Amino acid sequence: MPETPEKFDDKSFLKTLTHQPGVYRMLDSDGTILYVGKAKNLKKRASSYFNRANITPRIKQMVHQIAAMEVTVTNTEAEALLLENNLIKQHRPKYNILLRDDKTYPYILFSNHDFPSLSFYRGSKKKKGEYFGPYASVGAVRETLSLLQKTFKVRQCSESYYRNRSRPCLQYQIERCTAPCVNMVSEKIYAKDVDYARKFLQGKSEQVINHLVSEMEKASGGLEFEHAAKLRDQIDALRQVSQQQYVSDLSGDCDIITCRMRDSLACVQVFQVRNKMNLGNKCFFPKTPAHYNEQELLAAFIGQYYLHRRPPEEIIAAYEPKESDLLAEMLSIQREAKVKITSSVRGKRARWLDFANKNVTTAFESRLASQSGMEQRFVALEDTFKLKDSIQRMECFDISHTSGELTVASCVVFNREGPSKSEYRKFNIEGITPGDDYAAMLQALTRRYTRIKKGEGKLPDILFIDGGKGQLTQAGQVMKELQVTDVLVVGVAKGVERRPGMEQLFVLGDKQPIHLGGDSLALHLIQQIRDEAHRFAITSHRKRRNKSRTMSPLEGIPGLGPKRRQSLLKHFGGMRGIERASEQELAKVMGISKQLAQSIHEILHSH
């Protein structure tokens, strides 16, 4: 068995280590955190890693890389668990379970306004207003917003759009809004609709229905039949939703969490129930070290999942998480109220857990099949190019522009699991002849691989270029100048007929192109990464083009900040007045010097 590196003296480290609870961090020779763990007794826990008689292959490999260890002492084990999860989320250590999807969950926001709006919201709660959620998925939020718009007609427009209306918009015409922007509804009536929508989001649908029934009977008794008919339609809509949304046999706030594991693949699914309402479910595929079991997986997942969201009253887990009592104590501290974690359930809860298990099995098998197909494609690609080592990483570049305008280059990254979107990069190309794709490719590749040579990324095993011999020559020139070796460079040309399946593959250094059949798994993988690079390039170019077309010509002038731009626009009444002004007139504006006025005049008239 490999020995622990000599530079780390575990005996000296353990000799002075405290017996108190806390968190420990294992670091390699580069100072990178390998693993973060918590302990009730730091000395006892750390010592277990260096016990040669009882060590798993995973720990053996990890311990061999340790160059240093750091500890943080805490007051309680629950505090240590909370700190552990914070550090895992911050540093993403190699040997910890990593929750990949750590995006903030969506909310529904009632704005702080005399006529409040309802809107989709994601992010830190900086905006003033009333928040409902978090919801399990974006789809659940969209569906709820659509329902509220149909039933209660509360506006969902932005504040800027609302302030600048002079007549009702289309939403009013199709009866999705009561047009408070142009005073088509009184504040009192609108406030009643807002109150109904709020109660619905709080899970008080039956209370809302009872109110509406009373109003309908009152309107009918007063011979206001048209108003009564509208109320009747609202009641029918709410009753239909209640039948679809409500979980009548689960009370309180509850999350149902289940998982599946096989080899290196793990799937966790969370179902959310709030105020008896099913808010939907979401799947996660955390990166899981080998030799973890379901109890360890759920313990690590739950700790990270609730790190920045309020835990519910109860968590129903398919397996009892490791140290579940400690986990419940940590969650109770976060919630500032008791949180219960249960795994042995009966009756209604057992039926819901069974339902969740069926869902996670479906998602797991689907992902497993997809992963298996991706693995077969990689093996076929390795055989095609007769590679001795397996492919771990691929990159592909593409160029997009509109008649040479605002050229953008894209770089997409694939690993054995498929697209690695967090590693995608785009390059705004400047200083070339418009439409010169060769020069654009040369610039993008130079910028990308110069950074990688500086240590700001990883080299791929294969570099694909969307194009033929010309683009491939540019790639070869960059690789040669930067002395990048051991990277297979391949140009993907569409072929004479430019049809899928007719592609020609030009390998840098080979004269003859490679032709693969339309049913080739290797070609399917190449087409996938090529098409993804093309999609990302077009999307990035369109965003850049749209931004440039909405940007004021004044924004690109050096020395002309927001305040000076505002002064110019106010003084001359708009952009047209500024363009007509002479240098002398421009210089009369406060903050505009003669030199700056000259620059403004020259730049505006050069366009």
Number of C-alpha atoms within 10 A of each C-alpha: 8 9 10 18 16 10 10 17 14 19 10 9 15 15 10 9 15 14 14 18 24 26 25 22 22 23 21 19 13 8 12 16 22 20 23 25 21 26 23 19 17 22 20 15 16 22 15 12 16 17 9 11 7 10 14 12 11 13 14 18 15 19 22 16 18 25 20 20 20 12 18 15 19 18 11 13 22 24 19 23 26 21 20 24 22 17 19 24 19 9 14 19 19 17 20 17 24 22 20 12 11 12 8 13 16 22 23 21 22 24 19 12 10 10 18 21 19 23 19 16 21 15 11 7 12 6 13 11 14 15 19 15 18 20 21 21 17 17 13 16 23 15 11 17 19 13 17 24 19 16 23 20 21 26 24 22 15 12 13 8 9 19 10 10 13 9 12 17 15 11 16 16 11 9 14 20 24 23 24 20 21 15 11 13 14 12 13 10 11 21 16 12 18 22 14 23 24 19 15 19 19 15 17 16 21 15 13 18 21 12 13 18 17 12 16 21 16 13 17 15 11 10 11 13 14 11 13 21 14 12 21 18 12 17 21 13 15 20 15 10 14 17 10 11 16 18 16 12 10 17 13 12 17 24 20 24 26 26 25 20 17 11 10 12 17 22 23 24 21 23 23 22 25 23 17 20 24 22 22 17 19 16 20 19 20 19 17 22 18 14 12 15 16 19 18 16 24 23 20 24 21 21 19 22 17 16 18 12 14 15 25 22 18 19 22 23 24 23 18 18 24 16 11 18 15 16 22 23 20 22 27 19 15 18 16 11 13 16 22 19 22 18 19 12 14 10 8 12 17 15 12 19 21 14 13 22 20 13 18 23 18 12 18 24 13 12 16 16 11 13 16 12 13 20 15 15 20 22 15 18 21 16 13 15 12 9 13 8 8 13 17 13 19 23 24 27 29 28 28 24 21 14 9 14 14 18 27 28 27 28 25 26 22 22 16 17 15 18 18 14 10 8 12 16 16 20 21 15 19 13 8 14 11 17 17 12 21 17 18 27 29 18 21 24 24 19 13 17 20 18 13 14 14 8 10 11 13 11 18 20 19 17 19 27 28 23 24 19 19 12 23 25 18 20 26 17 14 21 18 11 10 12 11 15 10 10 13 16 22 27 26 24 20 17 16 9 8 11 9 12 17 17 24 22 25 23 20 16 12 9 9 10 18 14 14 17 12 13 9 15 20 23 23 20 19 21 17 15 22 21 15 21 27 22 16 23 25 21 15 21 25 18 10 16 18 10 11 12 9 8 11 11 14 19 12 12 14 10 12 19 12 11 10 16 18 12 15 24 16 14 15 17 11 12 15 10 13 21 14 14 14 13 19 13 13 23 19 14 16 11 15 19 15 15 11 18 21 16 17 26 19 12 13 14 10 7 6
